[in-house]
Amino acid sequence: MSRYFEDFSVGEEVISPGYTFTESSIVDFALNYDPQRFHIDREAAAVSPYGGLIASGFHTMVIAFRMFFQMGFITGTGLGSPGIDQLRWTAPVRPGDTIRTKVTIREKRESRSRPEMGVMHLAFAAYNQRDEEVMTFTTIAFIARNPG
């Protein structure tokens, strides 16, 4: 279901299936990449400002992107990105929370320097099972143009 640059429209939204965070996935990720006490220690997290164990924001971000990518819209046509902007973690993600990702195409244009690709501005938002926003970010994606 991979799509070329020409197949996308400004304003288009896609919503991923859900992913449920477990305590073990939260702790495992945090031990490797973000070992703060409220991500790895249930007792310390209980007396933290969060009142319990929460997922690393970085964990939330990579899961949100993975869910979008696994939907197949840019598999084979995605050509990378120069980065992420305006990353915000707006609510904690806790064990048992299920998040889904909504991606909106905000802008698109043909590349000025690389005619084989287009440039899309994407707005990502992740929501938990109560439809509460938990994270947002924007990114620029390079997408292959249809060679035909």
Residue pairs with C-beta under 8 A, 6 or more apart in sequence:
1 71
1 72
1 73
1 75
2 72
2 73
2 74
2 75
2 76
2 77
3 73
3 74
3 77
4 77
4 143
4 144
4 145
4 146
5 77
5 108
5 110
5 117
5 118
5 120
5 143
5 144
5 145
5 146
6 118
6 145
6 146
7 146
8 105
8 108
8 120
8 143
9 105
10 105
10 106
10 107
10 108
11 104
11 105
12 104
12 105
13 102
13 103
13 104
13 105
14 68
14 71
14 73
14 102
14 103
15 100
15 101
15 102
15 103
16 64
16 67
16 68
16 70
16 71
16 100
16 101
16 102
16 103
17 67
17 100
18 67
18 98
18 99
18 100
18 129
19 63
19 66
19 67
19 98
19 99
19 100
20 96
20 97
20 98
21 55
21 59
21 63
21 93
21 94
21 95
21 96
21 97
21 98
21 99
22 95
22 96
23 42
23 53
23 95
25 59
26 39
26 53
26 54
26 55
26 56
26 59
26 93
26 95
27 39
27 40
27 53
29 39
29 55
29 56
29 58
29 59
30 36
30 39
30 40
30 55
30 56
30 59
31 40
33 56
33 58
33 59
34 56
34 57
34 58
34 59
36 56
37 44
37 45
37 48
38 44
38 45
38 48
38 49
38 50
38 53
38 54
39 45
39 53
39 54
39 55
39 56
41 53
42 52
42 53
45 51
45 52
45 53
45 54
46 52
50 92
52 94
53 94
53 95
54 92
54 93
54 94
55 92
55 93
55 94
55 97
57 87
57 89
57 135
59 93
60 89
60 93
60 99
60 126
60 134
60 135
61 84
61 87
61 135
61 137
63 99
63 126
64 99
64 101
64 124
64 126
64 135
65 101
65 124
67 99
67 100
67 101
68 101
68 103
68 124
69 75
69 78
74 141
74 143
76 144
77 143
77 144
78 141
78 142
78 143
78 144
79 117
79 141
79 142
79 143
79 144
80 141
80 142
81 139
81 140
81 141
81 142
82 140
83 139
83 140
84 137
84 138
84 139
85 137
85 138
85 139
86 136
86 137
86 138
87 135
87 136
87 137
88 135
88 136
88 137
89 134
89 135
90 133
90 134
90 135
90 136
91 128
91 132
91 133
91 134
92 134
93 99
93 128
93 134
93 135
97 128
97 129
97 134
98 128
98 129
99 126
99 127
99 128
99 129
99 134
100 126
100 127
101 124
101 125
101 126
102 124
102 125
102 126
102 127
103 122
103 123
103 124
103 125
104 122
104 123
104 125
105 120
105 121
105 122
106 121
106 122
106 123
106 138
107 120
107 121
108 118
108 119
108 120
108 121
109 118
109 119
110 118
110 119
110 145
111 117
111 118
111 119
111 142
114 142
115 145
116 144
116 145
116 147
117 142
117 143
117 144
117 145
118 142
118 143
118 144
118 145
119 140
119 141
119 142
119 143
120 140
120 141
120 143
121 138
121 139
121 140
121 141
122 138
122 139
122 140
122 141
123 136
123 137
123 138
124 135
124 136
124 137
124 138
124 139
125 133
125 135
125 136
126 133
126 134
126 135
126 136
127 133
127 134
128 134
